[in-house]
Amino acid sequence: MRIDVVTIFPSYLAPLREALLGRAIDRGLIEVAVHDLRDWTHDVHQAVDDSPYGGGPGMVMKPQVWGEALDSVIGPVIDSPARLVVPTPAGRPFTQQLAHEWTSAERLVFACGRYEGIDQRVVDHYAQRMPVDEVSIGDYVLVGGEVAVLVMVEAVVRLLPGVLGNPRSAAEDSFSDGLLEGPAYTRPEVWRDLPVPPVLRSGDHAAVDRWRRDRALERTARLRPDLLAALPPDALDEADRAV
Ligand SMILES: Nc1cc(-c2cccs2)n[nH]1
């Protein structure tokens, strides 16, 4: 998978080259290119934004600059293997399911907006030619899309074959079965008078699996009842319903 990010703060994306993601790049599992939007300005001030039509606070990012940058980065959009992703608080929710969907994309191109967003005609123009996703990572407002891109790239790349040491990790994620993950424990057996639940040391794998499922159901019911309500009818068996 090739990932391109267009931003006015390229250094914000430096973490993409660290740790797990950095190793995925070194191993050739992904390619990452970060582009400075100002490289496509032609004025001495390298202006990337302007006042909003209709008035109102803040600034809107100019369509011309974005058009030149995305044409250059995406290349010919006919049959482009790229998806254009625009982080915005006014977008569809980014979910584990969407992360999984994007793992099949040959290319992801992220357009990082700042200020009050990017002139809508940029999305409208490219949406006529390729898949464009306006995506929110949560119901809160950031200053720019760069942090959202870090979140989404990590969530997608960790799902790619070979990236995680143990593929079971991605398969057993929170949300993989529609539930939140239950609690996890490691040594010591007792820590500050708090013991590890004995069933986890019993060696009875069926009992451990049941215990973990029960804790996941309890946690989901307590913290995310909406996830429980969204489960398909056959997702919970009789033992689940007894929790
Ligand atoms: N979920 C979300 C995205 C954003 C922004 C994207 C670009 C500027 S602000 N805030 N919150």
The ligand as an SDF file (V2000), in Angstrom:
LIG
                    3D

 11 12  0  0  0  0  0  0  0  0999 V2000
  -12.7060   14.2260   13.9040 N   0  0  0  0  0  0  0  0  0  0  0  0
  -12.0770   15.4710   13.6480 C   0  0  0  0  0  0  0  0  0  0  0  0
  -11.3940   15.8640   12.4990 C   0  0  0  0  0  0  0  0  0  0  0  0
  -10.9920   17.1530   12.7270 C   0  0  0  0  0  0  0  0  0  0  0  0
  -10.2820   18.0430   11.8210 C   0  0  0  0  0  0  0  0  0  0  0  0
   -9.7910   17.7260   10.5870 C   0  0  0  0  0  0  0  0  0  0  0  0
   -9.2010   18.8480    9.9710 C   0  0  0  0  0  0  0  0  0  0  0  0
   -9.2270   19.9960   10.7090 C   0  0  0  0  0  0  0  0  0  0  0  0
  -10.0150   19.6690   12.2130 S   0  0  0  0  0  0  0  0  0  0  0  0
  -11.3960   17.5300   13.9390 N   0  0  0  0  0  0  0  0  0  0  0  0
  -12.0730   16.4660   14.5070 N   0  0  0  0  0  0  0  0  0  0  0  0
  1  2  1  0
  2  3  2  0
  2 11  1  0
  3  4  1  0
  4  5  1  0
  4 10  2  0
  5  6  2  0
  5  9  1  0
  6  7  1  0
  7  8  2  0
  8  9  1  0
 10 11  1  0
M  END
$$$$
